[in-house]
Amino acid sequence: MRVRADTALCVSTGSCALTAPEVFDLGEDDGVVVVLVESPPDEQRETVGRAVRACPAGVLSLAP
């Protein structure tokens, strides 16, 4: 699984970082999503999927 983020469309709610803090963070200067782990292990698939679905701007996606 590979995590992708369209940072240009991020609205900085932080829902991703709250849901999966080991994979997502927010930039200190601008509050925009930062993907910490582009290819998280399979055991994090469910948590990362919840974070992707929780994004109100729909800027996160998962690819196989």
N, C-alpha and C positions, 0 to 999 in steps of 0.2 A: 504494500500500500504506500502511496506517495501523497503527501499533503501539499496542497497548493493554496495560495492566498493572493487575491487581487488587491494589493495594498492601496491602489489608487481609489478604490471604492469603499474602503474601511471607514466605518462611522465611530470607531473607538468605544464601543460599549463595554468591552472586556468580557463578554460572556464566554468567549472561547478560552481565555486564560483562566477564568473561574472554573470552567468545566474540565479542562485538561491542562493544568499548569505545567506539566512536564513536557508538553508539546508546543504550547502557545504562550506568548508573553505580549506585552504592549511596549512600544518604544518609549523611552524616557522623555524624549524631546517632543514627539508629536502624538503619542498615544495610539499609533497605528500598530496593527497586529504584526508580530514577529513570529515566524515559524522556527522554533528551536530545534525540532527534530523532523526533518523532511520525510524520513522513512521510519516511522515508529514501529515497534514490534507488533506482531499479530495480536498479542494479548491485550493491547491497548485499542484495538479496532473499535470496540463498542463505545468506549469513552470518547475517542476522537470523533466517531460518527455523531455522537450526541452534541459535541462541540460544533461540528459543521452544521448540523440542523438548527442549533441554537442561535447562529449568527443572523441577526435581523436584516443585515444588508446582503446576505447571500454571497459573501466574498470568498468563502472557503469551499474547497472541493477535495474529494478523494479520487485518486486514480489507482488502478491495480498495479 
